[in-house]
C-alpha cells in the first residue's frame, strides 16, 4: 500500500475524532457543574443543621441528614460518570494512536520488502554480469599461447617449465606491449577493464610470466617479479599458495 493510501485512510478514521472529544469534554464540564451545585446544597444543609440543631426535632434532623447523604451519593455518581467519560476519551485517542503505530509498522515493512526486492534484483543482475565477465576471461585465457621451453640440461618433457612471455604486438592487446615491466609500473599504464587479471597482484599480464604446475591452481599464471624469480626454475614449480597447501597435506 502506498504512503498516500495509509495517510488517506488514517485521516478518514480521525475525521470525527474532534467532535467526539468535544462532546465528551462538554459532558464532563456539565458533570462538574452539577457536582458543584450539589456541594452548594450540602453546605447549605450543613449550616442549617448546625445552626438549628438544638431547636430541630429528631425527625427534622434525620431528614436533613438524609438530604445531605443523598447529595453526596449524587456527587459520587457524577464523579463515577466523569471517570468513565475520561476513560472513554482516553481509549478513543489511544485507539487511533495504536492504529497509527500499526500503519507505520506496515509501511516500514513494505519499504523493507521493496528494498530487499531491489537488492535481490541488483544482486542477480550483478551476478549475471560477473558470470559473463568470467566467461570472457576464460575464453581470452584459452586463446593465449602457453610457451613451454625445455630446461638447459635437456630434461624430459614432464619436467619442462611453463613460461609465458608476451611479445610486442601479440593479440593486439595493450597489456602485451609492456615488455619487462615491474609490477609497480602497471598502475600508471592504461588497462582495458575487460582484460583478465593474474598473479598474486591481481594485475593484467605483462612481461615474463610463469605457470603453476598445479592443475587446480586458481590463479595459474604469475609475474616473475611477484614470485621472486629472475629466471625460470628447473623442474616443476608451484606458486606460494599451492606450495603451502602441498606442505599441509
VENJO-V963650 format. One record per residue. N is the residue number from 1. SS is DSSP state (H for helix, E for strand, L for the rest). PHI is phi in degrees with one decimal (* if undefined). D_CENTER is the distance of its C-alpha to the mean C-alpha in Angstrom with 1 decimal. Layout:
n=<N & N>
ss=<SS & SS>
phi=<PHI & PHI>
d_center=<D_CENTER & D_CENTER>
This chain:
n=<1 & 2 & 3 & 4 & 5 & 6 & 7 & 8 & 9 & 10 & 11 & 12 & 13 & 14 & 15 & 16 & 17 & 18 & 19 & 20 & 21 & 22 & 23 & 24 & 25 & 26 & 27 & 28 & 29 & 30 & 31 & 32 & 33 & 34 & 35 & 36 & 37 & 38 & 39 & 40 & 41 & 42 & 43 & 44 & 45 & 46 & 47 & 48 & 49 & 50 & 51 & 52 & 53 & 54 & 55 & 56 & 57 & 58 & 59 & 60 & 61 & 62 & 63 & 64 & 65 & 66 & 67 & 68 & 69 & 70 & 71 & 72 & 73 & 74 & 75 & 76 & 77 & 78 & 79 & 80 & 81 & 82 & 83 & 84 & 85 & 86 & 87 & 88 & 89 & 90 & 91 & 92 & 93 & 94 & 95 & 96 & 97 & 98 & 99 & 100 & 101 & 102 & 103 & 104 & 105 & 106 & 107 & 108 & 109 & 110 & 111 & 112 & 113 & 114 & 115 & 116 & 117 & 118 & 119 & 120 & 121 & 122 & 123 & 124 & 125 & 126 & 127 & 128 & 129 & 130 & 131 & 132 & 133 & 134 & 135 & 136 & 137 & 138 & 139 & 140 & 141 & 142 & 143 & 144 & 145 & 146 & 147 & 148 & 149 & 150 & 151 & 152 & 153 & 154 & 155 & 156 & 157 & 158 & 159 & 160 & 161 & 162 & 163 & 164 & 165 & 166 & 167 & 168 & 169 & 170 & 171 & 172 & 173 & 174 & 175 & 176 & 177 & 178 & 179 & 180 & 181 & 182 & 183 & 184 & 185 & 186 & 187 & 188 & 189 & 190 & 191 & 192 & 193 & 194 & 195 & 196 & 197 & 198 & 199 & 200 & 201 & 202 & 203 & 204 & 205 & 206 & 207 & 208 & 209 & 210 & 211 & 212 & 213 & 214 & 215 & 216 & 217 & 218 & 219 & 220 & 221 & 222 & 223 & 224 & 225 & 226 & 227 & 228 & 229 & 230 & 231 & 232 & 233 & 234 & 235 & 236 & 237 & 238 & 239 & 240 & 241 & 242 & 243 & 244 & 245 & 246 & 247 & 248 & 249>
ss=<L & L & H & H & H & H & H & H & H & H & H & H & H & L & L & L & H & H & H & H & H & H & H & H & H & H & H & H & H & H & H & H & H & H & H & H & H & H & H & H & H & H & H & H & H & H & H & H & H & H & H & L & L & L & L & L & L & H & H & H & H & H & H & H & H & H & H & H & H & H & H & H & H & H & H & H & H & H & H & H & H & H & H & H & H & H & H & H & H & H & H & H & H & H & H & H & H & H & H & H & H & H & H & H & H & H & H & H & H & H & H & H & H & H & H & H & H & H & H & H & H & H & H & H & H & H & H & H & H & H & H & H & H & H & H & H & H & H & H & H & H & H & H & L & L & L & L & E & E & L & L & L & L & L & L & L & H & H & H & L & E & E & E & E & E & L & L & L & L & H & H & H & L & H & H & H & H & L & L & L & L & L & H & H & H & H & H & H & L & L & L & L & L & L & L & L & L & E & L & L & L & L & E & L & L & L & L & E & E & E & E & L & L & L & L & L & L & L & L & L & E & E & E & L & H & H & H & L & L & L & L & L & L & L & L & L & L & L & L & H & H & H & H & H & H & H & H & H & L>
phi=<* & -71.5 & -61.5 & -62.4 & -68.2 & -58.2 & -65.1 & -63.5 & -64.7 & -69.0 & -64.4 & -64.5 & -70.2 & -101.2 & -60.6 & -92.9 & -59.6 & -59.3 & -68.5 & -66.3 & -64.3 & -61.9 & -62.4 & -64.7 & -65.1 & -65.3 & -64.1 & -66.2 & -65.1 & -65.1 & -63.4 & -61.0 & -64.8 & -64.8 & -65.6 & -63.5 & -63.1 & -65.5 & -64.0 & -63.7 & -64.6 & -63.1 & -62.7 & -64.4 & -64.9 & -65.8 & -65.1 & -62.7 & -66.9 & -69.4 & -73.6 & -114.3 & -60.5 & -76.0 & -94.4 & -76.3 & -78.1 & -62.7 & -65.2 & -65.2 & -61.3 & -63.9 & -64.3 & -65.2 & -64.6 & -65.3 & -63.0 & -64.2 & -64.4 & -63.1 & -64.9 & -65.0 & -63.3 & -60.9 & -59.7 & -64.6 & -62.0 & -62.7 & -64.3 & -64.2 & -62.5 & -65.6 & -63.5 & -61.3 & -64.0 & -63.1 & -65.1 & -62.7 & -64.1 & -61.9 & -61.9 & -61.9 & -70.7 & -63.7 & -60.9 & -70.2 & -65.3 & -63.6 & -65.1 & -62.4 & -61.6 & -64.2 & -63.2 & -64.9 & -63.0 & -65.3 & -63.8 & -64.4 & -63.3 & -62.2 & -62.6 & -64.3 & -63.3 & -65.4 & -64.7 & -64.8 & -61.9 & -65.3 & -65.5 & -62.2 & -64.4 & -62.5 & -64.7 & -63.0 & -63.3 & -65.8 & -63.0 & -63.1 & -66.5 & -65.3 & -63.1 & -62.3 & -64.3 & -62.3 & -62.2 & -63.9 & -64.4 & -63.8 & -62.6 & -65.9 & -65.8 & -67.7 & -77.4 & -75.5 & -78.3 & -110.7 & -79.4 & -116.1 & -105.7 & -74.5 & -70.7 & -64.6 & -90.1 & 68.5 & -66.5 & -61.9 & -63.9 & -66.3 & -97.3 & -65.9 & -103.0 & -82.3 & -130.4 & -113.3 & -124.9 & -85.7 & -95.1 & -55.1 & 89.6 & -68.9 & 60.9 & 56.3 & -97.3 & -58.5 & -74.4 & -85.1 & -100.2 & -85.9 & 68.7 & -86.1 & -120.0 & -75.5 & -55.7 & -68.5 & -80.8 & -69.2 & -61.3 & -91.8 & -99.4 & -70.0 & -122.4 & -70.4 & -60.0 & -89.2 & -70.1 & -66.4 & -111.7 & -137.2 & 67.2 & -71.5 & -86.5 & 56.7 & -111.6 & -70.9 & -74.2 & -162.2 & 59.5 & -89.4 & -128.1 & -125.9 & -99.1 & -74.1 & -80.5 & -81.2 & -65.7 & -97.1 & -64.1 & -76.4 & -100.6 & 78.5 & -113.4 & -139.3 & -74.9 & -53.9 & -63.3 & -72.5 & -109.4 & 74.1 & -108.5 & -117.3 & -135.8 & -72.5 & -76.5 & -86.2 & 72.5 & -77.4 & -129.5 & -119.8 & -67.1 & -55.5 & -66.9 & -67.0 & -63.7 & -63.6 & -62.2 & -67.9 & -67.4 & -64.6 & -71.2>
d_center=<20.1 & 20.0 & 19.5 & 23.2 & 24.2 & 22.4 & 24.1 & 27.4 & 27.6 & 26.8 & 29.5 & 31.9 & 31.4 & 32.3 & 35.1 & 37.8 & 36.2 & 38.2 & 41.4 & 40.8 & 40.0 & 43.1 & 45.3 & 44.2 & 44.8 & 48.2 & 49.1 & 48.2 & 50.2 & 53.1 & 52.9 & 53.1 & 56.1 & 57.9 & 57.2 & 58.7 & 61.8 & 62.3 & 62.0 & 64.7 & 66.9 & 66.3 & 67.4 & 70.5 & 71.5 & 71.0 & 73.2 & 75.8 & 75.8 & 76.2 & 78.8 & 81.0 & 80.3 & 84.0 & 85.5 & 83.1 & 84.1 & 82.0 & 81.0 & 80.0 & 77.9 & 76.2 & 75.5 & 73.9 & 71.7 & 70.6 & 69.7 & 67.6 & 65.9 & 65.1 & 63.7 & 61.4 & 60.3 & 59.5 & 57.5 & 55.5 & 54.9 & 53.7 & 51.4 & 50.0 & 49.5 & 47.8 & 45.4 & 44.6 & 44.0 & 41.7 & 39.7 & 39.6 & 38.3 & 35.6 & 34.5 & 34.7 & 32.3 & 30.0 & 29.8 & 28.4 & 26.0 & 24.7 & 24.5 & 22.6 & 20.0 & 19.9 & 19.6 & 16.7 & 14.9 & 15.8 & 14.8 & 11.2 & 11.3 & 12.9 & 10.5 & 7.5 & 10.4 & 11.5 & 8.5 & 8.8 & 12.5 & 12.4 & 10.6 & 13.2 & 15.9 & 15.3 & 15.2 & 18.4 & 20.0 & 19.4 & 20.8 & 23.7 & 24.5 & 24.4 & 26.7 & 29.1 & 29.1 & 30.0 & 32.7 & 34.1 & 34.1 & 35.9 & 38.5 & 39.1 & 39.5 & 42.0 & 44.1 & 44.5 & 47.8 & 47.9 & 51.1 & 52.8 & 55.7 & 58.1 & 58.5 & 61.5 & 63.3 & 63.2 & 61.0 & 60.2 & 57.7 & 55.3 & 55.2 & 54.6 & 51.6 & 49.0 & 48.9 & 47.3 & 48.9 & 47.9 & 50.8 & 50.6 & 50.2 & 48.8 & 46.6 & 46.5 & 43.2 & 42.5 & 41.5 & 44.8 & 46.8 & 45.7 & 48.5 & 48.3 & 45.4 & 43.7 & 39.9 & 39.3 & 41.0 & 38.6 & 36.0 & 38.6 & 39.4 & 38.0 & 36.0 & 35.3 & 31.5 & 32.5 & 34.8 & 33.9 & 33.5 & 35.4 & 36.3 & 34.4 & 33.8 & 32.0 & 34.4 & 36.5 & 40.0 & 42.8 & 46.0 & 47.3 & 44.9 & 45.4 & 44.0 & 42.9 & 45.3 & 42.6 & 42.0 & 38.5 & 37.5 & 34.1 & 35.2 & 38.9 & 40.2 & 40.4 & 42.0 & 45.1 & 44.1 & 40.6 & 42.3 & 45.3 & 47.9 & 50.7 & 52.6 & 51.9 & 52.4 & 54.9 & 53.9 & 50.4 & 47.5 & 44.0 & 41.0 & 39.7 & 36.9 & 39.2 & 41.9 & 39.6 & 38.7 & 42.4 & 43.3 & 40.8 & 42.4>
